[in-house]
Amino acid sequence: MTNLADKPDLGSIAARLERLPQSRWHVKVRFLIGAVTFFEAFDQLLAASALPVLIKEWHLSTAQATFAVTSGSVGMLLGALAAGWLGDRIGRVRTVTLGVAITALASLAVAFANGIELFALFRFVQGLGIGGVVPVAATYINEISRADKRGRFVLMYEMIFPAGLASASLVAVWVVPNLGWRAMFVIGALPVFLAAALPRHVTESPRWLLSQGRVEEAEQAIAHIETEVAAATRQPLPEPAPGRVEDTSRGRLRELFTGRYLRRTTVLAGLWFVAYYVNHGISTWLPSLYTKNFGLDLTTALVYTLISNVTGILGTFVAALVIDRVGRRPALVAALGCTACTLVTLALAGATSGSQVAIFASCTTFFVYAINAGLYLYSPELYPTRNRAKGAAFGGLWNRLGVILGPITVGAIIGAGGSLTVVFAQLGAVALVGAVIALFAEETKGKTLEELNS
């Protein structure tokens, strides 16, 4: 193993991470963090799966149904803000652990809610955890990835999120009709066990430790990682290459809105908002549209929703294969443009049947899920270590605004007697705006996090 000075600088830590070959250690960490992300996605979609039953069981109006599904989104918004600060203050692993525990315990509380008010309250608390976990977990995965393969590494990890969404739909197909909606939220409480395991099995980010001036801990962390990788590969580790060093001064929120970071933050905010406005404007209401507008039975509605989530996984996989070759900006522009074309085509076709909507919705999720995963890769790349979690979480703030406003807008159109043509046309128009915004995105392909922020 390479002998380094007793007090390494940020460049040496980064260089030592960058030279690590893929190994069982990377698989283990990606699996554990991925398991967390899987259940966060699973829990995120629970309200949509339960909504068709809740509307009948509690005789909910459209406004009450919208309230039920957006309460969790408001929690996610506030959770993202808090987690960004915590992630840069107390560490990536501790923040993720705390968010997982909150999500799981709140899910159990939702299962025992006896009315829409308590349901919404506990979903709000659950949203705090979900909103906090996902951007900080993505930040961690970015910080342990090599620059030349970071796109594929992160997006392969991000595939677990649409897998969680798909699993929620798949489980709901049998569980909701047979065991009831409450059973889904009991299942959503399972990740409480992951909260206990994470701190013992996932090493804190060496980049973050060193950015906090915790030099000895950073050295211990990178040495532990090197030992595991060397044991897994059974080969000497290559020499670290010289690398750039970041400014390790204390991170402040206002830095996100000054200098070169202002443009990055502005573009990122627009992309996050558009992606999740479109995503949740569709996904939140799909099961209810299938049952209420087209008269489909609940099982068929949930199966159609599942198909859309499966195509989303496929879209994320395709993005993982190409994003390190074509770059972030071209991938985002293409995916957003195709999303707009698909939705406008559905609007022009009239959205006349459940099967027609299911086909076009599945095409839409193919592109939208790729966009979402790409943004979880792209956001942490744009900020220095001292502000990386805050920057990624600020993007999370805008995606939660999209999560809230997308379903509200669709619900308002439906509640006012508007046609589905209007619903899908306005979603397509928003996606087109996103494609224009993506043209101004800064390219990050193939550069280390330090090169992008030194």
Buried (B, 14 or more C-beta within 10 A) or exposed (E): EEEBEEEBBBBBBBBBBBBBEEBEBBEBBBBBBBBBBBBBBBBBBBBBBBBBBBBEEBEBEBEBBBBBBBBBBBBBBBBBBBBBBBBBEEBBBBBBBBBBBBBBBBBBBBBEBEEBEEBBBBBBBBBBBBBBBBBBBBBBBBBBBBBBEBBBBBBBBBBBBBBBBBBBBBBBBEBBBEEBBBBBBBBBBBBBEBBEBBBEEBBBBBBBBBBBEBBEBBBBBBBBBBEBBBEBBEEEBEEBEEBBBBEBEEBEBEBBEEEEBEEBBBBBBBBBBBBBBBBBBBBBBBBBBBBBBBEBEBEBBBBBBBBBBBBBBBBBBBBBEBBBEEBBBBBBBBBBBBBBBBBBEBBEBEBEEBEBBBBBBBBBBBBBBBBBBBBBBBBBBBBBBBBBBBBBBBBBBBBBBBBBBBBBBBBBBBEEEEBBBBBBBBBBBBBBBBBBBBEEBBEBBBBBBBBBBB
